[in-house]
Each structure stands twice: as C-alpha cells, then as structure tokens.
Amino acid sequence: MSLTPEQLELRRTRLTGSTIAALLGRSPWASPLEAWESQMGLREFAGNDDTDAGQFLEEGVGRLALHKLGIKLEEAESPGTLLHPEKPGVFAVTPDLVIPSQKVGIQIKNHAQWAVRQYKAEPQTAGRWDNALVPEEKRMQCLLELEVVGARHGLKGWDVWFLAAFFGGSNLRLYWIRRDTRTIRAMLRAGECFWRRHLKRGGQQEAPSPDCDCGGCGRGARWWIGPERPEPKRIQLTPQALAVAPLPFGEDAPEGVGPGLP
C-alpha cells in the first residue's frame, strides 16, 4: 500500500518494519549502506512493475486473508504510520491491517511465483507457529509491527501477527508469527545503537560501513541471536513415544501455548 509524503518524512529518520532488516545487516536484498542511502534520500527508487502491482493488489489480498481467518472486514483498520510509544523517535511501522478486537495484525506480501522458494515450507507444517518458515527480513518486519502495535495497546494479549504471502492465482499462504521476545529485545537494542550513529536527527548521521562499531551494523555487530528453530512436530501420545518425546513447548513460546494444544 502506498505511503503519503507525510508518512515518508516521518519514517526517514526512524527504523521501520520494511527497512530494519536491511539497516541491521539481515537482508539479502540490500546492505545497511544501500538501505541508509535510500532512507536518507541519497538513492532514488522510482518503483517497478512489482511495486506498482502491489499497490493495487494488496487491498484484495487483505480482504481474502480476512475471509480465510474468519474476520469481518469492518473489524479491520489500516492505521497509517505508528510510532513506538516508548521510543517514538527511533521506530515507526505502517501495518497493512490491524484488528484490535482480535489483538492481531496482518502484513501483506504480493510475490512473484518464483518467490515461493524463499519460504521453507507451507504454514503449519513445523508445529503451531511459522516463525522459522518465513524469510528472515519478513519475520523481523512482523515482529517489529507486533511490538509497536502491541505496545500502543498495552501489550497484553498481542502475541500473534499474520504474514499473508500471496503468490498469484489462489495461492495465498497465511503464516502465524508468534511474539518472540528475545528477538524483539535484540532488535530494539541494535536498532537504537544504529539510530544514534546513523539516523538521529541532529546527530552524526554517518554512513554505515562494514567496520562500523555502532553495535547495530558492520562486522563488529554481534547482536543477532541466531535463526529460530522449528518447533517439535506433533507426536502420538503412546507410552513408547512419551519415553523419547521432546519438551512440548518451543523456546520463548507464550505461557500455556504450544504445539498440539487447541
């Protein structure tokens, strides 16, 4: 969905859902320097056929996602650009859809058919949650949106974000992304370090480099906690299976939630 000039200006000196992975060196599509240059207006991107198609198609994909989730259209809203209530100068997100009554949101991605190879598997094939199945930069975007929107609503109960990945035709995949507190905290810490050195209005606004020691980018950064592991698969609760069963909950799973539970 297209952004207004006011939204673009608001996002220019902040880490956003769509830029945080690249700025912190976790995107395969752009380096921290390339992402920083784009955000500072030093690198122009006029758009292409894919971005043009996304602006027109994502509204329909969003409606289809709501239909598949059993959520009424009138329950959903597009809130525009939102600032983190505790770090308003540092983080901003523009969620595609937020459903306050359900305490969930939806990030929509309109993909070419070949992009399905970026995803490890279809939803719900590695346990109840799909964090480990989606590309890293998409997961980081969903987690930052979940964090900002949840914080604005007091956090309680905001534990799930949906990634609606559309690959054309009727191929819409709805990935369930759970709150991963450890990754979110690491992202926020690294993001603040990056912001102080490279984005802060009135600050240094230095260009990122591979040797940067800001703590958020460069070879010296050690903030990333590693890829998330898939959850244990569901097991048959026989005496033989119980004897060798893994723990029922994945690391950082919300209390009372795990694979195999309703």
One Martini backbone bead per residue (centre of mass of N, CA, C, O) as a GRO file, in nm:
protein
  262
    1MET     BB    1   0.098   0.035   0.021
    2SER     BB    2   0.088   0.358  -0.006
    3LEU     BB    3   0.269   0.653   0.073
    4THR     BB    4   0.286   0.943   0.213
    5PRO     BB    5   0.479   1.216   0.252
    6GLU     BB    6   0.441   1.221   0.562
    7GLN     BB    7   0.529   0.927   0.612
    8LEU     BB    8   0.810   0.943   0.483
    9GLU     BB    9   0.920   1.160   0.678
   10LEU     BB   10   0.870   1.002   0.943
   11ARG     BB   11   1.065   0.750   0.843
   12ARG     BB   12   1.354   0.862   0.770
   13THR     BB   13   1.463   0.867   1.102
   14ARG     BB   14   1.367   0.557   1.107
   15LEU     BB   15   1.292   0.246   1.198
   16THR     BB   16   1.137  -0.002   1.001
   17GLY     BB   17   0.981  -0.277   0.894
   18SER     BB   18   1.113  -0.256   0.588
   19THR     BB   19   1.430  -0.169   0.705
   20ILE     BB   20   1.562  -0.319   0.951
   21ALA     BB   21   1.711  -0.555   0.818
   22ALA     BB   22   1.902  -0.389   0.636
   23LEU     BB   23   2.025  -0.193   0.850
   24LEU     BB   24   2.116  -0.470   1.028
   25GLY     BB   25   2.222  -0.697   0.814
   26ARG     BB   26   1.949  -0.912   0.726
   27SER     BB   27   1.952  -0.868   0.411
   28PRO     BB   28   1.965  -0.989   0.069
   29TRP     BB   29   1.889  -0.697  -0.090
   30ALA     BB   30   2.042  -0.506   0.129
   31SER     BB   31   2.248  -0.294   0.261
   32PRO     BB   32   2.298  -0.066   0.498
   33LEU     BB   33   2.388   0.152   0.298
   34GLU     BB   34   2.158   0.132   0.091
   35ALA     BB   35   1.928   0.181   0.294
   36TRP     BB   36   2.029   0.454   0.399
   37GLU     BB   37   2.030   0.608   0.129
   38SER     BB   38   1.729   0.578   0.078
   39GLN     BB   39   1.628   0.711   0.346
   40MET     BB   40   1.807   0.990   0.286
   41GLY     BB   41   1.777   1.046  -0.040
   42LEU     BB   42   2.047   0.919  -0.210
   43ARG     BB   43   1.847   0.689  -0.328
   44GLU     BB   44   1.665   0.610  -0.601
   45PHE     BB   45   1.310   0.484  -0.622
   46ALA     BB   46   1.052   0.454  -0.868
   47GLY     BB   47   0.993   0.171  -0.921
   48ASN     BB   48   0.790  -0.112  -1.032
   49ASP     BB   49   0.590  -0.361  -1.126
   50ASP     BB   50   0.570  -0.483  -0.842
   51THR     BB   51   0.492  -0.225  -0.682
   52ASP     BB   52   0.246  -0.154  -0.850
   53ALA     BB   53   0.087  -0.414  -0.799
   54GLY     BB   54   0.077  -0.398  -0.490
   55GLN     BB   55  -0.103  -0.141  -0.463
   56PHE     BB   56  -0.358  -0.295  -0.599
   57LEU     BB   57  -0.360  -0.599  -0.460
   58GLU     BB   58  -0.347  -0.585  -0.141
   59GLU     BB   59  -0.641  -0.531  -0.074
   60GLY     BB   60  -0.748  -0.806  -0.177
   61VAL     BB   61  -0.564  -0.984  -0.005
   62GLY     BB   62  -0.672  -0.881   0.265
   63ARG     BB   63  -0.963  -0.981   0.226
   64LEU     BB   64  -0.888  -1.279   0.195
   65ALA     BB   65  -0.753  -1.313   0.469
   66LEU     BB   66  -0.999  -1.245   0.640
   67HIS     BB   67  -1.177  -1.470   0.532
   68LYS     BB   68  -0.990  -1.710   0.621
   69LEU     BB   69  -1.003  -1.604   0.936
   70GLY     BB   70  -1.297  -1.494   1.010
   71ILE     BB   71  -1.292  -1.177   0.950
   72LYS     BB   72  -1.431  -0.886   0.953
   73LEU     BB   73  -1.393  -0.603   0.774
   74GLU     BB   74  -1.489  -0.395   1.006
   75GLU     BB   75  -1.249  -0.483   1.210
   76ALA     BB   76  -1.057  -0.350   1.019
   77GLU     BB   77  -0.744  -0.155   0.995
   78SER     BB   78  -0.560   0.135   0.866
   79PRO     BB   79  -0.339   0.326   1.070
   80GLY     BB   80  -0.075   0.380   0.956
   81THR     BB   81   0.168   0.555   1.109
   82LEU     BB   82   0.358   0.422   1.383
   83LEU     BB   83   0.479   0.481   1.705
   84HIS     BB   84   0.673   0.415   1.953
   85PRO     BB   85   0.586   0.500   2.273
   86GLU     BB   86   0.897   0.473   2.396
   87LYS     BB   87   1.035   0.519   2.076
   88PRO     BB   88   0.942   0.759   1.862
   89GLY     BB   89   1.234   0.833   1.719
   90VAL     BB   90   1.309   0.520   1.615
   91PHE     BB   91   1.016   0.380   1.564
   92ALA     BB   92   0.831   0.268   1.264
   93VAL     BB   93   0.501   0.174   1.142
   94THR     BB   94   0.295   0.019   0.855
   95PRO     BB   95   0.033  -0.141   0.873
   96ASP     BB   96  -0.200  -0.295   0.689
   97LEU     BB   97  -0.345  -0.464   0.934
   98VAL     BB   98  -0.578  -0.413   1.210
   99ILE     BB   99  -0.730  -0.615   1.492
  100PRO     BB  100  -0.827  -0.527   1.797
  101SER     BB  101  -1.043  -0.749   1.879
  102GLN     BB  102  -0.801  -0.983   1.820
  103LYS     BB  103  -0.499  -0.897   1.854
  104VAL     BB  104  -0.414  -0.843   1.542
  105GLY     BB  105  -0.218  -0.873   1.236
  106ILE     BB  106  -0.131  -0.774   0.886
  107GLN     BB  107   0.106  -0.879   0.646
  108ILE     BB  108   0.154  -0.793   0.305
  109LYS     BB  109   0.256  -1.013   0.021
  110ASN     BB  110   0.340  -0.960  -0.319
  111HIS     BB  111   0.431  -1.225  -0.526
  112ALA     BB  112   0.613  -1.399  -0.711
  113GLN     BB  113   0.631  -1.728  -0.784
  114TRP     BB  114   0.943  -1.769  -0.718
  115ALA     BB  115   0.928  -1.674  -0.405
  116VAL     BB  116   0.856  -1.951  -0.269
  117ARG     BB  117   1.165  -2.032  -0.220
  118GLN     BB  118   1.200  -1.850   0.046
  119TYR     BB  119   1.022  -2.065   0.166
  120LYS     BB  120   1.035  -2.359   0.353
  121ALA     BB  121   0.713  -2.373   0.394
  122GLU     BB  122   0.417  -2.435   0.483
  123PRO     BB  123   0.189  -2.376   0.688
  124GLN     BB  124   0.179  -2.583   0.968
  125THR     BB  125   0.460  -2.787   0.930
  126ALA     BB  126   0.625  -2.693   1.228
  127GLY     BB  127   0.376  -2.646   1.384
  128ARG     BB  128   0.199  -2.378   1.504
  129TRP     BB  129   0.445  -2.210   1.418
  130ASP     BB  130   0.618  -1.989   1.147
  131ASN     BB  131   0.892  -1.841   1.195
  132ALA     BB  132   1.098  -2.059   1.050
  133LEU     BB  133   0.957  -2.029   0.738
  134VAL     BB  134   1.042  -1.739   0.698
  135PRO     BB  135   1.188  -1.479   0.606
  136GLU     BB  136   1.378  -1.281   0.797
  137GLU     BB  137   1.273  -0.996   0.706
  138LYS     BB  138   0.972  -1.067   0.755
  139ARG     BB  139   0.988  -1.138   1.053
  140MET     BB  140   1.095  -0.864   1.153
  141GLN     BB  141   0.853  -0.700   1.062
  142CYS     BB  142   0.635  -0.842   1.228
  143LEU     BB  143   0.767  -0.798   1.509
  144LEU     BB  144   0.768  -0.488   1.504
  145GLU     BB  145   0.465  -0.449   1.466
  146LEU     BB  146   0.379  -0.604   1.718
  147GLU     BB  147   0.531  -0.426   1.920
  148VAL     BB  148   0.408  -0.146   1.857
  149VAL     BB  149   0.106  -0.214   1.872
  150GLY     BB  150   0.111  -0.349   2.149
  151ALA     BB  151   0.225  -0.104   2.309
  152ARG     BB  152  -0.025   0.082   2.237
  153HIS     BB  153  -0.215  -0.159   2.395
  154GLY     BB  154  -0.033  -0.294   2.644
  155LEU     BB  155   0.035  -0.600   2.506
  156LYS     BB  156  -0.186  -0.762   2.615
  157GLY     BB  157  -0.247  -1.032   2.384
  158TRP     BB  158  -0.007  -0.952   2.181
  159ASP     BB  159   0.114  -1.254   2.000
  160VAL     BB  160   0.005  -1.212   1.691
  161TRP     BB  161   0.108  -1.244   1.343
  162PHE     BB  162   0.039  -1.199   0.999
  163LEU     BB  163   0.153  -1.357   0.694
  164ALA     BB  164   0.052  -1.258   0.369
  165ALA     BB  165   0.135  -1.477   0.106
  166PHE     BB  166   0.130  -1.395  -0.239
  167PHE     BB  167   0.149  -1.609  -0.563
  168GLY     BB  168  -0.107  -1.621  -0.705
  169GLY     BB  169  -0.413  -1.669  -0.766
  170SER     BB  170  -0.485  -1.900  -0.488
  171ASN     BB  171  -0.192  -1.844  -0.347
  172LEU     BB  172  -0.244  -1.826  -0.006
  173ARG     BB  173  -0.041  -1.756   0.277
  174LEU     BB  174  -0.073  -1.814   0.638
  175TYR     BB  175   0.140  -1.690   0.872
  176TRP     BB  176   0.229  -1.767   1.207
  177ILE     BB  177   0.342  -1.510   1.428
  178ARG     BB  178   0.512  -1.506   1.710
  179ARG     BB  179   0.617  -1.392   1.993
  180ASP     BB  180   0.971  -1.282   2.021
  181THR     BB  181   1.133  -1.147   2.273
  182ARG     BB  182   1.434  -1.184   2.217
  183THR     BB  183   1.439  -1.058   1.932
  184ILE     BB  184   1.309  -0.788   1.996
  185ARG     BB  185   1.522  -0.687   2.197
  186ALA     BB  186   1.759  -0.702   2.000
  187MET     BB  187   1.644  -0.508   1.788
  188LEU     BB  188   1.613  -0.258   1.972
  189ARG     BB  189   1.905  -0.229   2.057
  190ALA     BB  190   2.033  -0.215   1.772
  191GLY     BB  191   1.855   0.015   1.664
  192GLU     BB  192   1.950   0.235   1.859
  193CYS     BB  193   2.246   0.227   1.778
  194PHE     BB  194   2.202   0.301   1.483
  195TRP     BB  195   2.045   0.567   1.519
  196ARG     BB  196   2.257   0.741   1.668
  197ARG     BB  197   2.470   0.728   1.423
  198HIS     BB  198   2.268   0.737   1.137
  199LEU     BB  199   1.959   0.896   1.203
  200LYS     BB  200   1.966   1.117   1.394
  201ARG     BB  201   1.842   1.411   1.446
  202GLY     BB  202   2.133   1.607   1.478
  203GLY     BB  203   2.338   1.407   1.426
  204GLN     BB  204   2.574   1.239   1.252
  205GLN     BB  205   2.482   1.058   1.008
  206GLU     BB  206   2.640   0.817   0.929
  207ALA     BB  207   2.771   0.600   0.723
  208PRO     BB  208   2.770   0.288   0.678
  209SER     BB  209   2.997   0.012   0.763
  210PRO     BB  210   3.172  -0.281   0.802
  211ASP     BB  211   3.343  -0.125   1.056
  212CYS     BB  212   3.123  -0.068   1.236
  213ASP     BB  213   3.064   0.013   1.609
  214CYS     BB  214   2.754   0.067   1.697
  215GLY     BB  215   2.586  -0.236   1.723
  216GLY     BB  216   2.398  -0.272   1.435
  217CYS     BB  217   2.647  -0.284   1.238
  218GLY     BB  218   2.867  -0.464   1.095
  219ARG     BB  219   3.118  -0.686   1.187
  220GLY     BB  220   3.098  -0.607   1.506
  221ALA     BB  221   2.823  -0.721   1.521
  222ARG     BB  222   2.641  -0.927   1.798
  223TRP     BB  223   2.313  -0.927   1.817
  224TRP     BB  224   2.240  -1.184   1.690
  225ILE     BB  225   2.067  -1.495   1.794
  226GLY     BB  226   1.962  -1.645   1.561
  227PRO     BB  227   1.791  -1.885   1.435
  228GLU     BB  228   1.493  -2.026   1.434
  229ARG     BB  229   1.345  -2.303   1.556
  230PRO     BB  230   1.165  -2.551   1.502
  231GLU     BB  231   0.916  -2.718   1.609
  232PRO     BB  232   0.797  -2.977   1.738
  233LYS     BB  233   0.636  -3.234   1.642
  234ARG     BB  234   0.378  -3.407   1.650
  235ILE     BB  235   0.261  -3.665   1.875
  236GLN     BB  236   0.209  -3.975   1.987
  237LEU     BB  237   0.050  -4.074   2.299
  238THR     BB  238   0.254  -4.304   2.372
  239PRO     BB  239   0.462  -4.472   2.571
  240GLN     BB  240   0.695  -4.475   2.364
  241ALA     BB  241   0.687  -4.169   2.292
  242LEU     BB  242   0.718  -4.050   2.581
  243ALA     BB  243   1.011  -4.159   2.635
  244VAL     BB  244   1.119  -3.959   2.365
  245ALA     BB  245   1.008  -3.688   2.414
  246PRO     BB  246   0.990  -3.372   2.372
  247LEU     BB  247   0.937  -3.081   2.456
  248PRO     BB  248   0.630  -2.910   2.406
  249PHE     BB  249   0.796  -2.636   2.407
  250GLY     BB  250   0.913  -2.375   2.269
  251GLU     BB  251   1.112  -2.126   2.269
  252ASP     BB  252   0.928  -1.852   2.393
  253ALA     BB  253   0.665  -1.952   2.448
  254PRO     BB  254   0.375  -1.889   2.542
  255GLU     BB  255   0.194  -1.927   2.798
  256GLY     BB  256  -0.004  -2.210   2.727
  257VAL     BB  257   0.155  -2.254   2.446
  258GLY     BB  258   0.140  -2.520   2.195
  259PRO     BB  259   0.182  -2.793   2.042
  260GLY     BB  260  -0.137  -2.962   2.034
  261LEU     BB  261  -0.304  -2.720   2.114
  262PRO     BB  262  -0.606  -2.536   2.100
   0.00000   0.00000   0.00000
